[in-house]
Each structure stands twice: as C-alpha cells, then as structure tokens.
Amino acid sequence: MEETFVRENRITEKTDEEKNLELIKSVIKAKLDLEVAGKNFEYADGELIDYYVYQIKAEQSKLDYLLKKVKNKELALDMINEIELRLTQDRAI
C-alpha cells in the first residue's frame, strides 16, 4: 500500500500593520457593498424590495462594526488612503 504525504506550509502570524491594512480594506469593501445594495434597491420591484432592504441593513451593520474596530484601534481613514487602496484593490481583481 502506498502512502502519500502532503507538504505542510508553515502558517505565519500577521503583523499589526497587515491586520490594520486588512481592516481598512474591509471597511472600503463594506462601503462599496453598501453602495451597490443601495443602487440595486433603487431599481428593485416586487419581492426584491424586501431582499434589498435586508441587504442594506446587513451591510450597514457590518460597516458600523468595522468602523468601531477602526476607532478602537485609533486608525485614521482619510480619503487619500481610501483612494489608493481602491485603486490597488481594483488592480488586484
């Protein structure tokens, strides 16, 4: 009987800077998701209205939570960093 072994990759802990950058990216993504849900709500009709209302509430709750985390870590979200991160994120997608 033949056994196969899978090579294990070492998991490294993220630095505080990487965690903060990930948090800021999450805030930007949540803002974009909220904007998209709002746009979809504008054009929704019938049964989709309830769905988009729920989605808007969920995205707003997520954004509020992330902004509290940013505030607790005393990070600054300014427009320049947001624009740079949006451009970087768009290139990665």
Backbone as a chain_set.jsonl record, in Angstrom:
{"seq": "MEETFVRENRITEKTDEEKNLELIKSVIKAKLDLEVAGKNFEYADGELIDYYVYQIKAEQSKLDYLLKKVKNKELALDMINEIELRLTQDRAI", "coords": {"N": [[0.843, -1.169, 0.0], [0.535, 2.18, -0.807], [1.562, 5.249, 0.544], [0.727, 8.666, 0.607], [2.096, 11.837, 1.183], [1.331, 15.045, 2.293], [2.764, 18.135, 1.824], [3.271, 20.361, 4.4], [2.565, 23.728, 4.837], [4.103, 26.369, 6.528], [2.397, 28.272, 8.844], [2.215, 31.664, 9.232], [2.054, 34.301, 11.564], [0.156, 37.265, 11.193], [1.389, 40.598, 10.912], [0.877, 43.552, 12.947], [0.563, 45.744, 11.289], [-0.223, 44.562, 8.861], [-2.649, 43.454, 9.673], [-4.055, 45.805, 10.283], [-4.144, 47.019, 7.753], [-5.671, 45.141, 6.391], [-8.058, 45.426, 7.793], [-8.776, 48.057, 7.102], [-9.113, 47.73, 4.351], [-11.309, 46.039, 4.461], [-13.24, 47.763, 5.458], [-13.49, 49.563, 3.33], [-14.404, 47.826, 1.333], [-16.846, 47.072, 2.485], [-18.17, 49.517, 2.424], [-18.397, 49.877, -0.346], [-19.989, 47.638, -0.979], [-22.316, 48.36, 0.376], [-23.053, 50.62, -1.078], [-23.596, 49.424, -3.563], [-25.756, 47.772, -2.865], [-27.608, 49.743, -2.238], [-27.94, 50.977, -4.749], [-29.015, 48.812, -6.165], [-31.415, 48.546, -4.771], [-32.751, 50.827, -5.582], [-33.616, 50.185, -8.127], [-35.14, 47.979, -7.762], [-38.061, 45.89, -7.768], [-41.254, 44.69, -6.725], [-41.001, 41.635, -5.034], [-38.286, 41.763, -4.595], [-37.666, 44.085, -3.277], [-37.885, 43.798, -0.472], [-35.761, 42.033, -0.082], [-33.51, 43.61, -0.776], [-33.736, 45.651, 1.101], [-33.2, 44.227, 3.442], [-30.565, 43.444, 2.805], [-29.278, 45.95, 2.689], [-29.554, 46.775, 5.361], [-28.013, 44.778, 6.591], [-25.459, 45.205, 5.45], [-24.994, 47.795, 6.381], [-24.879, 47.343, 9.145], [-22.603, 45.716, 9.244], [-20.664, 47.531, 8.307], [-20.803, 49.488, 10.33], [-19.86, 47.988, 12.518], [-17.223, 47.414, 11.672], [-16.199, 50.018, 11.502], [-16.263, 50.748, 14.181], [-14.29, 49.045, 15.144], [-12.09, 50.125, 13.827], [-12.035, 52.651, 14.989], [-11.548, 51.965, 17.689], [-8.979, 50.954, 17.434], [-7.732, 53.218, 16.87], [-7.136, 54.07, 14.269], [-6.64, 55.949, 11.264], [-8.806, 56.894, 8.747], [-8.457, 58.287, 5.852], [-9.279, 60.195, 2.917], [-7.322, 60.057, 0.906], [-5.808, 57.724, 1.443], [-7.906, 55.922, 1.162], [-8.595, 56.175, -1.544], [-6.198, 55.348, -2.761], [-6.108, 52.699, -1.848], [-8.44, 51.694, -3.0], [-7.747, 51.837, -5.708], [-5.602, 50.046, -5.747], [-6.939, 47.732, -4.981], [-8.709, 47.428, -7.125], [-6.911, 46.839, -9.167], [-6.015, 44.392, -8.326], [-8.155, 42.751, -8.675]], "CA": [[0.0, 0.0, 0.0], [1.346, 3.38, -0.951], [1.089, 6.409, 1.297], [1.147, 9.965, 0.083], [2.211, 12.861, 2.211], [1.109, 16.411, 1.837], [3.696, 19.063, 2.453], [2.59, 21.367, 5.196], [3.143, 25.071, 4.794], [4.154, 27.0, 7.835], [1.48, 29.396, 8.993], [2.859, 32.769, 9.933], [1.14, 35.277, 12.149], [0.192, 38.56, 10.52], [1.858, 41.716, 11.722], [-0.179, 44.525, 13.243], [0.365, 46.58, 10.095], [-1.009, 43.77, 7.912], [-4.008, 43.365, 10.217], [-4.684, 47.113, 10.124], [-4.408, 47.206, 6.336], [-6.798, 44.264, 6.074], [-9.243, 46.047, 8.384], [-9.127, 49.215, 6.28], [-9.652, 47.184, 3.103], [-12.647, 45.516, 4.76], [-14.132, 48.928, 5.573], [-13.731, 50.066, 1.973], [-15.259, 46.848, 0.65], [-18.187, 47.162, 3.066], [-18.78, 50.738, 1.883], [-18.758, 49.605, -1.738], [-21.119, 46.706, -0.959], [-23.489, 49.127, 0.786], [-23.434, 51.444, -2.234], [-24.195, 48.535, -4.566], [-27.08, 47.373, -2.364], [-28.469, 50.919, -2.389], [-28.264, 51.119, -6.183], [-29.935, 47.723, -6.519], [-32.713, 48.848, -4.175], [-33.402, 51.863, -6.388], [-34.21, 49.589, -9.322], [-35.861, 46.749, -7.397], [-39.519, 45.949, -7.746], [-41.907, 43.486, -6.219], [-40.456, 40.92, -3.883], [-36.875, 42.081, -4.397], [-37.532, 45.247, -2.395], [-37.604, 43.288, 0.874], [-34.416, 41.468, -0.094], [-32.505, 44.67, -0.762], [-33.818, 46.33, 2.405], [-32.447, 43.367, 4.354], [-29.154, 43.523, 2.448], [-28.79, 47.268, 3.098], [-29.409, 46.75, 6.819], [-26.889, 43.899, 6.929], [-24.217, 45.888, 5.07], [-24.803, 48.927, 7.289], [-24.435, 46.783, 10.421], [-21.22, 45.286, 9.049], [-19.842, 48.731, 8.227], [-20.763, 50.073, 11.672], [-18.973, 47.152, 13.324], [-15.839, 47.619, 11.233], [-15.785, 51.376, 11.871], [-15.978, 50.727, 15.618], [-12.975, 48.419, 15.306], [-11.101, 51.111, 13.376], [-11.98, 53.7, 16.007], [-10.898, 51.395, 18.866], [-7.55, 50.826, 17.158], [-7.283, 54.591, 16.617], [-6.613, 54.192, 12.911], [-7.22, 57.07, 10.526], [-9.254, 56.625, 7.386], [-8.596, 59.525, 5.108], [-9.678, 59.987, 1.527], [-6.174, 59.704, 0.071], [-5.553, 56.289, 1.638], [-9.036, 55.176, 0.619], [-8.483, 56.167, -3.0], [-5.066, 54.488, -3.107], [-6.475, 51.305, -1.603], [-9.418, 51.307, -4.018], [-7.019, 51.596, -6.945], [-4.844, 48.807, -5.568], [-7.899, 46.633, -4.952], [-9.21, 47.257, -8.489], [-5.868, 46.196, -9.959], [-5.882, 43.001, -7.876], [-9.347, 41.981, -9.095]], "C": [[0.895, 1.242, 0.0], [0.732, 4.534, -0.175], [1.581, 7.675, 0.621], [1.141, 10.971, 1.219], [2.025, 14.229, 1.582], [2.08, 17.319, 2.58], [2.913, 20.136, 3.186], [3.326, 22.691, 5.072], [3.085, 25.678, 6.18], [3.228, 28.223, 7.849], [2.183, 30.474, 9.797], [1.803, 33.744, 10.421], [1.28, 36.599, 11.406], [0.703, 39.63, 11.477], [0.694, 42.658, 11.986], [-0.477, 45.401, 12.034], [-0.473, 45.85, 9.055], [-2.454, 43.64, 8.374], [-4.751, 44.68, 10.032], [-5.038, 47.382, 8.662], [-5.598, 46.359, 5.896], [-8.112, 44.84, 6.61], [-9.706, 47.227, 7.541], [-9.7, 48.753, 4.941], [-11.063, 46.648, 3.31], [-13.657, 46.644, 4.881], [-14.486, 49.45, 4.185], [-14.643, 49.12, 1.203], [-16.694, 46.906, 1.18], [-18.91, 48.409, 2.559], [-19.227, 50.536, 0.446], [-19.968, 48.679, -1.82], [-22.414, 47.423, -0.565], [-23.977, 50.011, -0.359], [-24.127, 50.607, -3.301], [-25.598, 48.114, -4.131], [-28.073, 48.533, -2.5], [-28.889, 51.134, -3.836], [-29.244, 50.04, -6.623], [-31.333, 47.975, -5.973], [-33.482, 49.863, -5.021], [-34.138, 51.271, -7.586], [-35.007, 48.322, -9.029], [-37.367, 46.971, -7.487], [-40.055, 44.637, -7.201], [-41.237, 42.922, -4.988], [-38.988, 41.233, -3.618], [-36.656, 43.275, -3.469], [-37.179, 44.796, -0.984], [-36.187, 42.729, 0.967], [-33.367, 42.564, 0.005], [-32.562, 45.506, 0.509], [-33.029, 45.542, 3.438], [-30.951, 43.473, 4.082], [-28.55, 44.865, 2.861], [-28.578, 47.31, 4.608], [-28.216, 45.911, 7.244], [-25.561, 44.576, 6.612], [-23.939, 47.08, 5.981], [-24.329, 48.453, 8.656], [-22.977, 46.342, 10.347], [-20.282, 46.485, 9.025], [-19.715, 49.405, 9.587], [-19.807, 49.31, 12.577], [-17.51, 47.402, 12.961], [-15.339, 49.012, 11.605], [-15.51, 51.489, 13.365], [-14.612, 50.112, 15.887], [-11.866, 49.389, 14.906], [-10.928, 52.191, 14.441], [-11.263, 53.193, 17.259], [-9.396, 51.236, 18.675], [-6.912, 52.193, 16.885], [-6.578, 54.72, 15.276], [-7.316, 55.354, 12.22], [-7.595, 56.61, 9.127], [-9.396, 57.968, 6.687], [-8.843, 59.213, 3.644], [-8.509, 59.549, 0.651], [-5.871, 58.216, 0.202], [-6.672, 55.457, 1.031], [-8.932, 55.08, -0.896], [-7.337, 55.255, -3.439], [-5.415, 53.016, -2.928], [-7.512, 50.814, -2.605], [-8.721, 50.993, -5.336], [-6.239, 50.294, -6.875], [-5.771, 47.602, -5.618], [-8.442, 46.37, -6.356], [-8.2, 46.557, -9.373], [-5.754, 44.715, -9.613], [-7.028, 42.139, -8.384], [-9.321, 41.662, -10.531]], "O": [[1.884, 1.315, 0.729], [-0.476, 4.763, -0.234], [2.707, 7.74, 0.128], [0.278, 10.942, 2.096], [2.507, 14.509, 0.484], [2.194, 17.269, 3.805], [1.996, 20.74, 2.631], [4.55, 22.756, 5.188], [2.107, 25.503, 6.907], [3.289, 29.082, 6.97], [2.681, 30.229, 10.896], [0.79, 33.972, 9.761], [2.383, 37.001, 11.036], [0.477, 39.57, 12.685], [-0.346, 42.575, 11.332], [-1.628, 45.757, 11.784], [-1.344, 46.455, 8.429], [-3.378, 43.706, 7.563], [-5.928, 44.689, 9.67], [-6.109, 47.912, 8.368], [-6.434, 46.815, 5.116], [-9.15, 44.749, 5.955], [-10.902, 47.38, 7.292], [-10.672, 49.33, 4.453], [-11.917, 46.788, 2.434], [-14.803, 46.502, 4.454], [-15.648, 49.744, 3.904], [-15.551, 49.563, 0.501], [-17.646, 46.802, 0.407], [-20.112, 48.372, 2.296], [-20.312, 50.972, 0.062], [-20.869, 48.9, -2.629], [-23.479, 47.129, -1.107], [-25.182, 50.135, -0.58], [-25.128, 51.032, -3.877], [-26.522, 48.102, -4.944], [-29.238, 48.323, -2.838], [-30.048, 51.436, -4.118], [-30.189, 50.314, -7.363], [-32.325, 47.658, -6.629], [-34.702, 49.774, -5.16], [-35.167, 51.799, -8.009], [-35.494, 47.666, -9.95], [-37.868, 48.081, -7.308], [-39.376, 43.61, -7.224], [-40.946, 43.637, -4.029], [-38.498, 40.987, -2.516], [-35.56, 43.447, -2.935], [-36.272, 45.352, -0.366], [-35.498, 42.927, 1.967], [-32.429, 42.452, 0.795], [-31.534, 46.019, 0.952], [-32.274, 46.12, 4.22], [-30.155, 43.58, 5.015], [-27.416, 44.904, 3.337], [-27.56, 47.811, 5.086], [-27.486, 46.29, 8.159], [-24.634, 44.527, 7.421], [-22.786, 47.349, 6.319], [-23.469, 49.088, 9.266], [-22.207, 46.569, 11.28], [-19.223, 46.459, 9.652], [-18.627, 49.847, 9.956], [-19.031, 49.915, 13.317], [-16.665, 47.58, 13.839], [-14.179, 49.17, 11.984], [-14.625, 52.239, 13.778], [-13.864, 50.586, 16.743], [-10.83, 49.465, 15.566], [-9.807, 52.594, 14.752], [-10.451, 53.917, 17.834], [-8.626, 51.366, 19.627], [-5.7, 52.297, 16.694], [-5.554, 55.393, 15.161], [-8.45, 55.696, 12.557], [-6.787, 56.009, 8.419], [-10.362, 58.696, 6.918], [-8.635, 58.086, 3.196], [-8.696, 58.743, -0.26], [-5.696, 57.524, -0.801], [-6.417, 54.403, 0.45], [-9.159, 54.013, -1.467], [-7.489, 54.477, -4.38], [-5.057, 52.183, -3.761], [-7.477, 49.654, -3.018], [-9.051, 50.012, -6.003], [-6.219, 49.526, -7.837], [-5.442, 46.578, -6.217], [-8.618, 45.214, -6.741], [-8.576, 45.765, -10.237], [-5.442, 43.886, -10.469], [-6.881, 40.923, -8.509], [-10.243, 41.023, -11.039]]}, "num_chains": 1, "name": "protein.A"}
